[in-house]
Amino acid sequence: MRGFRSPFGAEDLFDDYDDYVPENLPKPGPSLEEHDLLTGDDHLAFHRLTRDCFEERKVYDMTFNYNLARLNLDTRHPGAGYRYARDRDDPAVLRAEFTPTTPFCPQTHTLTIGSFRAWNGLSDRHEYDLVSVRAAPMHHQSEAINAQLEEVEAVFLETGAVDHEPSGDIGSNPMERSMGATGPSRGSSDAPF
């Protein structure tokens, strides 16, 4: 499917799923270093499969209201999305690194966990025994998010289950966290709002 045309007469806002445009892809980060980066047709093939897995499992970027796989194609956000590499020590493992559009993207935790569950929950669709997901270090909570991804991955490798809820409150809604500690709020309790 071709992208939408800009109302300002500019080029398409999205690359095509069949176009490998390296300058619009994220730079490979540390979780992909020392591994065999997917490029060209290999990248395109896995990314088309990603689109289908994400569509089935509803991995959507709610900011842009589209399947997360489209972020790689969004020319307004070059350098955001997923890059992939085959693990050099174990070719049955694919490494996927997500680079969000901003260092403070509030969805990074949810999107990476959802991506992990989609790829590994639909493992019959691809040749890998494991798709190992990490957030790029440019995100301000990447270390905590990656620790949770490691936990989810370890449970998956032990049990085959992709629905493990990792410990910690990274990515949870601040309102949900505060609801657990319902102390007195500032101001009057009889305020109309």
N, C-alpha and C positions, 0 to 999 in steps of 0.2 A: 504494500500500500504506500503510495507516495504521500509525502507530508503536505501540510497545509501551506498555502501561499500567504505571505505577509500582506496585510491590508495596505502596506506602504509601498508595494511594488518590488520589494526585495526578493531575493532568491527564496527557495523553499526553506522552511524553518527546520526541516528534518532531513537527514540523509536517509537513503533507502537501506533496508535490511540486506541488500545485495551489494552495497558499496562499502568497501573498506577504506575509511578516511582516517589515517593515523593521527593527523593533527587535531581531530575532534575527540580522540580517545584519551582517557587518563594516562599519565605517565606511570609505568610500573613502579610500585613501591616495594618496601622491604620484604613483604611476604611473598613476593614473586621473584626477588633477586635469587640468582643461582639456580633458577628453574627454567624450563623451556617455554618461553612466552608463545602463546598462540597469536599468529598474525595471518593476514590475508584470508584465504578460503577457510582455514582451520578456525580462525576467530569468528568469521561470519557464520559458519555451520553451527558452532556451539551457541552463538548469540541468537540465531533463529530458534534453536531448541529452547533456549532460555525464554524467549518471548512466549512460546507455547506453554512451557511449565508455569511461568508466572501468570499467564492468562488463566490456566486451569486452577491454580492455587490462589488467585486474586492478590498477587503481590503488586500493589499499585502505589505510586507516589501520589499522595493525597494533595500535595501542594500544586502539582501540575495536572492532576486528575488523569493520569495515564499509566499503563502497564510500565513497571520500572525499567524494562528492557529498552523502552523508547528513550530513556535519558541518554544512552550512548549516542543516539542519533540526533538529539536536540542541539542544533547549531548555536543556540543562544547560550549553551552551557558547555563549551568545549572543555575537555579535561575532566568531566564528571561522568560517572557510570562505572561499569565493570571492565576489568582486564582479567585475563585468564592465563594460566601457565600449567603445563604438566609437571608434576613433581619429578625431579631428576632421579631421585632414589627409588621412587615407586610410581611407574607410569599409570597405575590404576587409580591414582589420586590426582584430581584437578584442583588447583588452587585458584580461588576467585577473590579479587580485592576490589572493594567498593570505595569509590571516591565520591563523596557528596558534593553538592554545589557550593556549600559554604562550610567553614569550620564549626559552625554552631547548628548545623542541620538537626532539628529535633526528631527527625524520623530515622536517622541512621541506625539506631539500635533495632527498631521494629523492621526496617527494610532488610538488614543483614540477617536477622533471625528468620524472617519470612523467606528470604532467598535460600538459606540453608535448608529449611524445611521443604521448600518446593523442589529443589534439585535432588535432595537425598530421599525425599518421600516419593519421588517419581523416577527412581534410579533405573527402572526398566527402560527408560527412554534414551539412556546414554550409556557409553562404554566404561564409565568410571564407577569404582566401588565407593568412592567418597568424593564429594565436592566440599573442600575445606574453605570456609569463608572468613575473611577478615576485613575490618574497616581500615582505610588508609590513615596514616599517622597525622595527617593534617586536621582530622576531627579532634576537637578538644576533649572528647571522652573516649578516644580510640582504645586506650589501654584497658579501661574498664569494660568496654563493649567486647573487645577481643578476648578478654578473660572469660566472659560469659559465652562467647562463641566456642572457645576451647572446651568449656564445660559441656555444652550441648553436643559438641562433636564427640567427646569422650563417652557420653551416655549412648549416643547413636552407635558408636563402634562396639560398645559392650552389649547393647540390647537390640539394636536395629530400630529403636523408636526415635522419631523426629520431634515428638511433642513435649519433650522435657522443658520445664520452666526453670531457667537458670536462677540462681540465688542473687540477691542484691536488688537495688531499686533503680539501676540505670535504665533510662528510657521510660520509666513509669511517669504517669502524669503527676505533676507537682501537687495538684488538688487531691488526687488519690492518696499520695503520701501524707498530706496534712490531715486528711480525714481520719487517719489512724490515731492521731494525737489531738483529740478534740478538747483542747483547753479553752479558756476564755479568750475571745478575740478582743482586739482593740476597739474601743468605742462602746456604745450602748447596745444591749441585747434587744432592745425594742425598736431599733432602726428599721425603717421600711425597706431597706435593701442591703 
